[in-house]
Amino acid sequence: TDNKTHIVMGWLLGHSFDLQENLEGQLLSAVLLENSASPLMRALETTDLGHAPSPMCGLEDSNREMTFVCGIEGSEPERRADLEQLIESTLQKVVDDGVSQERLEAILHQLELHQREIAGDQFPYGLQLIMSAIAPMVHGGDPVELLDLEPVLATLREKIKDPEYVPGLIRRKLLENPHRVTLTLRPDEKLEGRRQQAIKETLARRKAELSDDDISHIVQRAQALEERQMRKDDDSILPKVGLEDVPLQMPEPEGRYDAETGATVYSRGTNGLVYQQVVLPLPALSKDELLLLPYYTTLISEVGCGELDYLQMQDRISAESGGIGASFTAKGQIDDVQAMAGYLIFSGKALSRNSKALTRLLKDVYTGARFDEKERVREIIAQIRARREQAVTGSGHALAMGAAAQGVSSGAWLSYRLGGLAGIRGTKELDQQLKDEAGLADFCGKLAALHNRIRSQNRQFLLIGEDDQLSPMLDELGTCWSGVSAEGEGNWSMEPVSYNTREAWLTSTQVNFCAKAYPTVAVDHPDAAALTVLGGFLRNGYLHRAIREKGGAYGGGAGQDSVNGVFRFFSYRDPRLAETLDDFDAALNWLYSEAHEHQALEEAILGV
């Protein structure tokens, strides 16, 4: 339990449906916590009172009354007063020193960008707007007013011209606000034992009080519940969507290739935003270099660049873009999951008026990122460790599936080593190694060497914007990147992976996550579509009832991963272990032995 305490401070603010109050809260949160150059975030990242800033940091505006929260994780209970003093002194310093006009303009730039962006990665944009309008409607506000922030942003632009405006917000909403609480969450190794003992004692007491009639009644109710779980519902009374309502072909945007710049260009309605990517094949990396990639892609936008240190770069990124980052993707061929190819992608977005600045920003990071700010690197790795450890309970089913599938294909192995349970263990070991100065210097040197190899690769570009924005973007791209050489070297590949896995991992969670994996086929195989439908068919027909309704887990299911050629069963927050693994096998027996209706198959197809 050492260094596992979570300490946060919270303030109660105004009504979330009051747009002026809401945007002032967002402005306040961004000034203090937006990135590592923000004063409060910097204080929480660099203090030795805890391991990392709390993931709860920021403004919570989904309730009727908003809350502003900040704090740390990986601390000790006796450090509460020190943390309060740190936060209060940091807030007072911001009040005394003020905030530069350039910084405030950059924050309003971010608010405008988020207001304009049409994002649809999770569900349709129209549905996102409806969901965002629900909260103010429930709490008594105007849901339509919330969808147009331009008038309030214009008012804020005038208010921030007063140098006392933001210090006044911090003083009024935080420093002088009596509606404040400090919460300390301390781990207790004996807590679960006391809970279980209390449950046992309560059940024993209740059982001793039962009469014969009470026992008979409980048995009857249990039988009735089982009968109800097994009974087929009459879903004909519900509205129905059929296969005929779903188009066979998804609409695909048409792009064009510009040979002079090596850019693929798409003209789309973006509501005044532009998107850019730099795509390059991964060089032939060793295993050790490959394991550096998750840290490299996280750090690349968090460190200094050229003559700017990391704090100055954070301010530049905020002022010129809606965010930049790097990612790594590796996939097999459509007909062979073992034939891997990998790519690194540098990406960014910005308002169209900043498209030139975005191009230069991506080029500068690509060519000039530095890994010599050793303390900054150590801080980010500590934060990565904290986030990964925290994610175990929430993502336990995905981690279990990754562990079960690790030997099925090279892509599954790579996911397990970089982002799975083995990756989490590796991050913990790395965090310990970086406490030694020699280990930290060696790690930073390896990152710099990896960056030098990556930036020498041949590259391509992807540009997305509205039609009138594309020609200037192409011109700037050609001008900006014309002097950047790219010799290119051999591309990365992996040896095939195939072995069986029978593992159990122990972690600090009160529930279990079970998984079982079978090697299957790649996406181009005729069976891939049927296997994709099979996941939903097994979940709806058998697994939900067996694992959730009867077994008591929060959830369970199955699915085909055609990218890695594996079919996986899983359970989520499960009180059982071996019984759930038996249910996975029983699901296949049910599939073979039972007669199935066409409607169930149609529902599974519609669910894909």
N, C-alpha and C positions, 0 to 999 in steps of 0.2 A: 504493500500500500504506500510505499515511499514515493513522493513526488507524483501522486495520482489525484490530488485534490483540485477541484474546479472552483474558482472564485469569480463571481461576476457582480457588477453593480448595475442597477437598473433605475431609470427615471420614468415616471408617468408624464406623458405629454398631452397635447390637445386631441380633439376629435379627428379621426382619420378621414372623415368625409368632408371636412373643411379644407378646400384645396389650398388656401393660403397656408394654413397650419401644416398640411401634409408636405407641401413643397419646401417650407421652411425646415421641417424635420429632415427631409432628404438632403437639403443643402447643409444642414448642421452635421449630419452623419458623414457626408462626403468630405467636408472640410477636415473632420477629425480622423476618419477611418478609411477613406477611399483606397489608398495604396500605401506602400511603405514610406513614401515621402510625407504622408499626412502625419501631423504631430502626435496624435494619440496612438495611432497604429505603430508608429516608429518606437514610441516609448514601450508599448506592450511587446513588440518583437525583440527589443534589445535588452529588456530587463532580465536580471537573473532571478527574479521572484518566481518565475514559472517557465515551462517548456516552450509555450507558444501562445499567441492570442486565442481567446475562446472562439469557437465557430459560431457562437451566438452574437458576436459583435455586430452592431448595426441597428437600423431602425426597423421595428416591427409595426407595420401599419395595416394589418389585416383585421385587427379587432376594432371595436368602437373607439377606444382610446389608445393612442399610440404609446409605444415604449421605446426608449433608447437604452441599449445594453452594451457594456464593454467589460472585459475581464481577461483572465488567463486560465490556462489549464496546465497540468503538470506541476502543481504547487504543493504547499503545506498549509494546514488550517491556521497556524500561528502567523502566517504572512498576510492575513487579511488587512490589518491596519496599515501595513507598509504599502499594499496595493492601493488602498483608498487614498493614502497620502500622495502616491505617484500620480494617480489619475487626477486628483484635485489640483496638484501643482502644475500638471501639464495643461489642464483647462485654464488655470489662472494665467499661465504664460501666454497662451493663445490670446486671451483677453487683453493682456498688457501689450503684446507685440502686434496684434492685429493679423490680418490675412491679406496678402497682396492681391491687387486687382486682377493680375494675370491668372492667379490660381482660382479665383472666383469665376472668372470667365470660362476657364477650362471646365469647372464643375457644371456650369449651366450648359456648356457645350455637350457634356455627357447626358444631362437630363433631356436636352432636345433630341439627341441621337436616339435614346431609348424610346422617346415618344414617337419618333418617326419610323423606327425599324419595324418591318413586316417580317416577323419570324413565324415559321410554321413547322419546326422540327418535331414538336411533341403532338400538337393537334392543330386543326385549321385556324388561321389567323382570326376569322370571324368569331369562332368559338372562344378564342383567347380574350377577345374584347368583351364578349358577354360575361366570361368568368371574372374579369377584372372589374366589371360594373356591378357584380352581385354584392360585394362587400358594402359599398356606399349605399346601395338600395336597401339592404337589410338594416343598416345603422341609421337610416333617415336622411341620407344625402341625395344629391342629384346624380344618378348614374351617367347621364348624357354629358353633364358638365365635365366629368372626370376624363372623358375621352378626348377632350380638347384642352390641352394645358398651355397653349400658346399665349392666351391673355395673361395668365398668372406668371408665365416665364418672362413676359415683357415687363410686368410689374417688378419682378425680382431683379431684372437687369437694371432698372432704375434705382432700386433700393441698395444694391451692392455698391453703388457709387459713393455712398456714405461710408467712410472708413469705420464708423462706430456701429454699423448695422449688425455685422456678424458677431463682434465681441458682445454686443447687447443681447443677441440670441443666446449665446453660450451662458452669459450671466443669468438671464431670466429663466431659461429652460432647464439649466443644469445646476450651476453653482448655487443659485438662490432658490432652487426648487425643493420644497420640503417633502415632496412625494417621491422618496428615494428609498431603495432597499439594497442591502448587500447580501448575497446568497453564497454560502459556502457548502459545497457538496463534497463530503469526505467519504472515501471508500471504507468499508467495514467488512473484514474477512468473515466475521461471524454472523453478519446480518441474515444471509440466506438460511443458515442453520436455525436461527431463532424463528424465522418465518415458517420454515417447514415444521418445527416443533410446535409452534402455535397452531398451525393447521391441523396437525395430528391430534393435539389435545382437544381442539374444538370439535373435530369429527368424532373423537371417542366420546366426548361428553354428549353430543347430539345423538349418537348411536345408543348410548345407555338410556337415554330418555325416550327412545322409540317404543311404542307398543307394537303388538303383533299386527294390529290393523294398519299402523303407520308403515311398517315394513312391507306389508302386502300392497299398500297403495304405491309405494316407491317402485316396487317390482313391476306393477301394472303400468305405471307411467313410463318406465324404461322400455317396456315392451311396446307401448304405444309410440314412443319416440322412434324406435327402430323400424316399426311398420311405416311410420310417416316418412322416414328417410328413404325407405325402399320403394315407396309409392311413386308412380309416374304422374307428374303434374299434367293437367290439361292446358297446354299452352296454345291451343287453337283460339282461345279467347283474346290473345294478345295480337297487336299489329305485327305484321311479318314483312321482312325484306327477303326477297328471293334472289337467286343467282341471276335472274334476268334483269334485276335492277342494278347490277354492278357491271361496268364496262370491262370488256376483256383486255383492253389495252390502256395503259396509263399514258397520259399526255407527256411527251418528251420535248423539252425546249431545244431549239436548233441553234447551234453555235457556228462560228466561223474561225478559221485558223489564219493567223497573221504570220507568214513565214519569216518576215524581216525581224520580228521581235521574239518569235517562238511562243506567241501567246494565243490561247484559245479564248474567244470573246463571246459573251452571251448578253443580249439586250433583253432586259426584264424591267418590269415596273417595280422600282425599289423605294419609292417615296423619298427620293433625294439622297440615298446612300449609295456608296460604291464598295465593292468587295474585291480584294486582291489576294492571290496565292502565288507563292514561288514553290515549284514542285521539282524535286531532284531525286534520282535513284540513290539508294543507300550504297556507299562504297563497301568493298569487301572487308568487313569487320571481323575481328577475332571475337571469341565468346565473351571475354572480359569487356571489350569495347561495346559489344551489343548490350550488356547489362547496364552500361552507363546511360543508355538512351532515355529512359524515363526521367532521369535527373537532368540530363542535358536539355530536353524539351521543356521542362518546368523552369529551369534556371535562365534560359536564353533571354526571356523578357523581364527578368528580375535583377540582372546584373548591369554593370556599367557598359558603356559603348563609346569607343573612341576616346575623346577627352572628357566625356561626361561620366560622373560617378553614378551609382545606381539610383540615388535620390533624384538627381537631375534628369535621369532617363525616365523615372516614373512620372515626373511632371511633364516631360515632353510627350510621352505616350498618351497621357490624359488630355493634353491640349490639342494634339494633332489627330487623334484617332478614337475609335470606340473600343480599342483594345487590339493587341497583337499577340501572337503566340506561335508555338511550333508543335507539331504532332508527328507521330511515327505510325505508319500503317504497313502491315505485311499480310499478304494473302497468297494462297496457292492459285494455280491455274484453274479455269472453270471445269476442266476435266481431270485435274490431278491436284489434290490438296497438298501433296508433299513437295510439289515444284514451286517453291516460295520465291516471291520477289518483294522487295521492301522499298518504301519511299519516305522521305522526310518532306514535310509541308510547312512552310512559313506562311502565315495567313494574317489578315487584318481587315478592318472595316472602318469607314469614316463617312462623314457628311461629304457630299459631292464637292463642296467648296474647298475641302481639304484633301482632295484626291492626290494632288501633287505632293503634299506633305506626307501622305501615307506611303507613296511610292518611295520617297527618299528615306522614310523611317524604316521600311522593310529592308531596303538595300543596306542602310547603315548597320542594322542589327545583324544582317546576314554576313557582312564583311568585317565588322568591327567589334562584335561583342567580346567583352573581356571577362576572364574568370580569375582575376587577380585580387578581388576584394574578398579575402578569405573568410572574414567574420560574417560577411553577408551570405556566402555559400553555406557556412555552418548553420546559420539561422534558418535558411530555407530548407535544408535537409532535416533539421529538427521539426519544422512545421510539417513537412511531408510525412515524417514518421508519425507525428501525432494524428494527422488526418487519416492515415492508413490504419492505424490501430483502432481509431474510432469507428471506421467503416465496417469492421468485422461483423458486428451484430446486424447492422442494417443491410449489408450485402453478403451475409453468410451463405445464402443459397447459391449465389453466383460464384463465390469462392469455392464452395464444395463441388459445384459442377466443374469448375476449372481444374481442381485437384483430381477429380475422377477421370477427366478426359485427357490429362496431360500426356499420356503415352499413345494416344490415338493417331496424332499427326504432328508435323513440325509446327504448324500454326498453333495448335492447342498447347504444345509444350512451351512455345514462346510466350503465350498469354499467361500461362501459369508462372513462368520464371520472372516475367517483367511486372505483371499486375496482379498476380494471384497470391496464394499463401506463401509460396517461396519468395516472391517479390517483397512481401511485407517483412518476412524474416530477414531478408537481405538488407532492407532499409534500416531495421533495428541494429543490425551489426555495423552498417556503415556509420550510423549516427554515433555509435560508441567509438569507432575508429577515428572519427573526426575530432574527438576531444583531445587527441594527441596532435601537436603542431606538425610533426613530420608527416603523419597520415593525412592531415588537411592539405598540406602543400603538395603532396603526391597526388591527391584526388583532383585538386585544381589544375595541376599540370596535365593530367589525363584528359580532363574536360577541354582544355585549350588545344591539345593535340587532336582530339576528336573533331573539334570545330574546324581546325585547319584542313582536315581531310574532307569534311562535309562541304565546305564552301568552295572547294576546287572541282566539285562535280558539275557536269552539264545540267542545265536547268531549263524548265519550261514555266510558263506563266498562265494563270487563269484570271480573267477580268470579268466582272459582272457589274452592270450599271444600266441606267436608262440610255436610250439611243444617242441622245445628244452629248452624253458624257464620254462615250467610248473612244472617239477619235482623239480628244485631248489626252485621255489616259494612255493610249497607245503611243502618242508622241512623247509624253513624259517618260514612259517606260523605256523607249528606245534611247532617249537622251541620258537618262539616269544610269542605266546599266551598261552603256556602250563600252566603258573602260574596264569592266570587271571581267577578268579572264576566267576561263573554265576549261582546264585541260581534260578532266575526267579520268577516272581509273576504273578498274574492274568492279563490276556490280556484285552486291552481296547475294549469297545463296545459303541454303541450309541442307544438311544431310537429312534424309528421311528419318522419322521417329516412329517406332512401333514397339510398345511394351505394355504389359498389364499392370494395373495399379490397384492395390488394396491398402488403403491408408486410413488412419484416424488422427485428427489434429485436436489438441486440447487448447481451449482458450477460455477467457474469463467471461462466460455467458451462461445464463441459467437455462438456455434452450439449446436444441440441437438443429443441425442442418445436414440433411442426408442427400446423397446424390449417387447415381449410377449411370455409366456411360457405355455406349455401344458404338464401335466403328461402323460408319455407313458410307455414303457416297458424296461426291462433289456436286456442285449446283447444276452442271450440264448433264448429269446422269438422268435417265428417264424416271428413276425411282425417287429423285429428290423432291418433286412436287408432292407425291403421295406421302412421303415421310413428313413433310412440312404440315400437311393436313392432319396426319396421325397424332401429332402432339396435342392439338386441341381436341381431337376426338377422344383420346384417352383421358384427358383432363375432365371434359364435360361428362363423359359416360361412366368413369370409374374412379379416377384419382381424387377428385374433389370430395366425393362422398366418403371414400375410404380414409383419406389422409386428414382432411379438415373436419368433416362432420363427425366421423367416428373416432379418428385418431387424436383430435384435439389440436392439430397444428394450425398455425395461422393461414397456411396455404400450401399447395403442392401442385405439381404439374409435370409436363414433359414437353420437349421441343427438339426439332431438328436444326442443327447448325451446319448448313451446307458449305460454309466458308472453310470450316475445319473438318468436315466429313465425320460428324459425330451426332448421335441421338442421345439425349440426356433426360433422366428423371431427376426430380428434386422435391424437397420439402423445405418449408420456411418456418422458422421458430417452432420447432417440433418437440413435444415432450417425449417422443419415442425415438428408438434407434433401429434395432434389428427388425421390429415389427413393420416399420416403414419400408425397409429394404425388401421384406417379404411382400409388401403391397405392390411394389414396383413389378415384381415377378408375377403377382396375381393379376395385375392389369393386362399383361400379355396373354395369360391364360383366359381371361375374360374376353379378350379380343378374338381369340381363336374359337372359343366354345359357344359364345352367345350368338343369337340371331340379332342383327342390328337393322334399325330402320333407316330409310333413306333420309328422313328429315334430320337425324343426328349428323349424318355425313354432310348434308348441305349446310348446317349450322357451323360445322368445323371449317368448311371451305370459306364461308363468309367471314369467319374469324381470323383468317390469314391476312 
